[in-house]
Amino acid sequence: MKKYEFQAKTFDEAKDLALASLMEQQENLYIKEIESSNKLFSKKSVIQVVKKEDVLEHIKEMIKTITKFMGLTVNMEIKKREDSVTISLYSDNNAILIGKDAKTLNALTTIIKQSIHNEIDDYYNFVLDVSEYKEKQQFFIEKAAKKIAKEVARTKVEAKLDPMNSYERRIVHNALTNFRGVYTESEGVEPNRYVVIKPKQEEVEENNKEITEE
């Protein structure tokens, strides 16, 4: 992964130098200060800069290397959004690439994320998918979560979902963020952490008030 270094008297000056030299917007870069001196006659700031497009190339190369060792032929499709990138893989054996309960796919994602963090000391927001497996998984998780949420809102009794990984829990939280009458919390300890769908307290109190008045 290509890294650039720039030096100036202050961090802001070094950053401006990097933006001008690379002809990039700040949102397209990872910038971190790797050396700083603030002495009276020797002010200095050294920054390290990595382009986000180079991070994506690093991910693609890792995928090619790992899947080659797995004996798989893989094609990639990249979809960029404002806040994330989805990398869809299509192989000659999707079942092996996904693994039982998506363990292989999740392991591959973890390895790549850790590699990136080691390189840039930051997180690159991406989703790794195989033949739309996660997209379909997201649809079914959202559908199930909303069905349970309706029951929680109706009965005012909280519901504990089965243990999920962080990606699956995030799907539930996002799906129910604006769902009327309920809110969600993650509880438990990994690898058995789970989501609890709870009725909103003010609505429970209002419901009890109506029953009392009747």
C-alpha positions as CSV (number, residue, x, y, z in Angstrom):
1,M,0.0,0.0,0.0
2,K,1.5,3.3,-1.1
3,K,2.1,5.8,1.7
4,Y,3.1,9.5,1.3
5,E,4.9,11.6,3.9
6,F,4.7,15.4,4.1
7,Q,6.5,17.8,6.5
8,A,5.8,21.3,7.5
9,K,5.9,23.5,10.7
10,T,2.4,22.6,11.7
11,F,-0.1,19.8,11.1
12,D,-2.5,22.0,9.1
13,E,0.4,23.2,6.9
14,A,1.5,19.7,6.3
15,K,-2.1,18.7,5.5
16,D,-2.5,21.5,3.0
17,L,0.8,20.6,1.4
18,A,-0.5,17.0,1.0
19,L,-3.8,18.1,-0.5
20,A,-2.1,20.3,-3.0
21,S,0.6,17.8,-3.9
22,L,-1.8,14.8,-4.4
23,M,-4.6,17.0,-5.8
24,E,-7.1,15.2,-3.7
25,Q,-9.9,16.2,-1.3
26,Q,-9.4,15.5,2.3
27,E,-12.3,13.1,2.5
28,N,-10.5,10.8,0.0
29,L,-7.4,10.5,2.2
30,Y,-6.3,9.0,5.5
31,I,-4.1,11.4,7.3
32,K,-2.2,10.9,10.5
33,E,0.6,12.7,12.3
34,I,3.6,10.4,12.8
35,E,6.1,12.9,14.2
36,S,5.7,16.3,16.0
37,S,8.1,18.8,17.5
38,N,7.0,22.1,19.1
39,K,10.3,23.5,20.3
40,L,10.9,27.2,20.2
41,F,13.1,27.2,17.1
42,S,12.3,23.8,15.5
43,K,8.5,23.4,15.0
44,K,7.8,20.4,12.9
45,S,4.9,18.1,11.9
46,V,5.3,15.0,9.8
47,I,2.2,13.4,8.5
48,Q,1.5,10.1,6.7
49,V,-1.1,10.0,4.0
50,V,-2.8,7.1,2.3
51,K,-5.3,7.4,-0.6
52,K,-8.6,5.6,-0.1
53,E,-8.4,4.3,-3.6
54,D,-5.1,2.7,-2.7
55,V,-6.7,1.0,0.3
56,L,-9.3,-0.4,-2.1
57,E,-6.6,-1.8,-4.4
58,H,-4.9,-3.3,-1.3
59,I,-8.2,-5.1,-0.5
60,K,-8.6,-6.4,-4.0
61,E,-5.0,-7.7,-4.1
62,M,-5.6,-9.5,-0.7
63,I,-8.7,-11.1,-2.0
64,K,-7.0,-12.3,-5.2
65,T,-4.1,-13.8,-3.1
66,I,-6.2,-15.5,-0.5
67,T,-8.8,-17.0,-2.9
68,K,-5.9,-18.2,-5.2
69,F,-4.5,-20.2,-2.2
70,M,-8.1,-21.5,-1.7
71,G,-8.1,-22.8,-5.3
72,L,-10.9,-20.6,-6.3
73,T,-11.4,-18.4,-9.4
74,V,-13.1,-15.1,-8.3
75,N,-14.5,-12.1,-10.1
76,M,-15.2,-8.9,-8.2
77,E,-17.8,-6.2,-8.5
78,I,-17.3,-2.9,-6.7
79,K,-20.2,-0.6,-5.7
80,K,-19.2,2.7,-4.1
81,R,-21.6,4.7,-1.9
82,E,-21.0,7.9,0.1
83,D,-20.1,6.2,3.3
84,S,-19.1,2.7,2.3
85,V,-17.9,0.3,-0.4
86,T,-19.5,-3.1,-1.2
87,I,-17.2,-5.7,-2.8
88,S,-19.3,-8.5,-4.3
89,L,-17.4,-11.7,-5.1
90,Y,-18.5,-14.3,-7.7
91,S,-16.6,-17.6,-7.7
92,D,-16.7,-21.0,-9.2
93,N,-17.6,-22.4,-5.7
94,N,-19.6,-19.9,-3.7
95,A,-20.4,-22.4,-1.0
96,I,-16.7,-22.8,0.0
97,L,-16.1,-19.0,-0.1
98,I,-19.1,-18.4,2.1
99,G,-18.6,-21.4,4.5
100,K,-21.0,-22.8,7.0
101,D,-23.0,-20.0,8.7
102,A,-20.8,-17.6,6.6
103,K,-17.8,-18.3,8.8
104,T,-15.3,-18.3,5.9
105,L,-16.7,-15.0,4.5
106,N,-16.7,-13.4,8.0
107,A,-13.1,-14.7,8.6
108,L,-12.0,-13.2,5.3
109,T,-13.6,-9.9,6.2
110,T,-11.9,-9.9,9.6
111,I,-8.4,-10.7,8.1
112,I,-8.7,-7.9,5.6
113,K,-10.0,-5.3,8.1
114,Q,-7.1,-6.1,10.5
115,S,-4.6,-5.8,7.7
116,I,-5.9,-2.4,6.8
117,H,-5.9,-1.3,10.4
118,N,-2.3,-2.4,10.8
119,E,-1.4,-0.4,7.7
120,I,-3.2,2.9,8.3
121,D,-4.2,2.7,12.0
122,D,-7.8,3.5,10.9
123,Y,-10.9,1.7,9.6
124,Y,-12.0,1.5,6.0
125,N,-15.8,1.1,5.8
126,F,-16.5,-1.8,3.4
127,V,-18.8,-4.8,3.1
128,L,-17.6,-8.0,1.6
129,D,-20.3,-10.1,0.0
130,V,-20.5,-13.3,-2.1
131,S,-23.1,-13.6,-4.8
132,E,-25.5,-11.3,-2.9
133,Y,-25.4,-13.6,0.1
134,K,-25.3,-10.8,2.7
135,E,-27.9,-8.8,0.8
136,K,-30.3,-11.6,1.0
137,Q,-29.3,-12.3,4.6
138,Q,-30.0,-8.6,5.4
139,F,-33.5,-8.8,3.9
140,F,-34.5,-11.8,6.0
141,I,-33.0,-10.4,9.2
142,E,-34.8,-7.1,8.7
143,K,-38.1,-8.9,7.9
144,A,-37.8,-11.1,11.0
145,A,-36.8,-8.2,13.3
146,K,-39.7,-6.0,12.2
147,K,-42.2,-8.9,12.7
148,I,-40.9,-9.3,16.3
149,A,-40.9,-5.6,16.8
150,K,-44.6,-5.4,15.9
151,E,-45.3,-8.0,18.6
152,V,-43.2,-6.2,21.2
153,A,-45.0,-2.9,20.4
154,R,-48.4,-4.6,20.7
155,T,-47.7,-6.7,23.9
156,K,-45.2,-4.3,25.6
157,V,-43.1,-7.4,26.4
158,E,-39.4,-7.3,25.4
159,A,-38.0,-10.0,23.1
160,K,-34.5,-11.4,23.1
161,L,-33.2,-12.5,19.7
162,D,-30.8,-15.3,19.1
163,P,-27.0,-14.5,19.3
164,M,-25.7,-12.6,16.3
165,N,-22.4,-11.3,15.1
166,S,-21.8,-7.6,15.1
167,Y,-22.8,-7.2,11.4
168,E,-26.1,-8.9,12.0
169,R,-26.8,-7.0,15.2
170,R,-26.1,-3.7,13.3
171,I,-28.8,-4.8,10.7
172,V,-31.4,-5.2,13.4
173,H,-30.5,-1.8,15.1
174,N,-30.6,0.0,11.8
175,A,-33.9,-1.6,10.7
176,L,-35.6,-0.6,14.0
177,T,-34.1,2.8,14.5
178,N,-37.4,4.6,13.6
179,F,-39.7,1.7,14.4
180,R,-42.6,3.1,16.4
181,G,-43.0,1.9,20.0
182,V,-39.7,0.0,20.4
183,Y,-36.0,0.4,20.8
184,T,-33.1,-2.0,20.7
185,E,-30.1,-2.8,22.8
186,S,-27.2,-5.3,22.5
187,E,-26.6,-7.4,25.6
188,G,-24.4,-10.4,26.5
189,V,-20.8,-11.2,25.8
190,E,-19.2,-12.3,22.5
191,P,-19.6,-14.7,20.8
192,N,-23.1,-15.0,22.4
193,R,-24.0,-11.3,22.2
194,Y,-27.6,-10.7,21.2
195,V,-30.2,-7.9,20.5
196,V,-33.1,-7.2,22.8
197,I,-36.1,-5.4,21.3
198,K,-37.8,-3.4,24.1
199,P,-41.0,-1.4,24.3
200,K,-40.5,2.3,24.8
201,Q,-41.1,3.1,28.4
202,E,-43.3,6.2,27.8
203,E,-45.6,4.1,25.7
204,V,-45.8,1.3,28.3
205,E,-46.7,4.0,30.9
206,E,-49.4,5.5,28.6
207,N,-50.8,2.0,28.0
208,N,-51.0,1.3,31.7
209,K,-52.6,4.7,32.3
210,E,-55.4,3.9,29.8
211,I,-56.0,0.5,31.4
212,T,-56.3,2.2,34.9
213,E,-58.7,4.8,33.6
214,E,-60.9,2.2,32.1
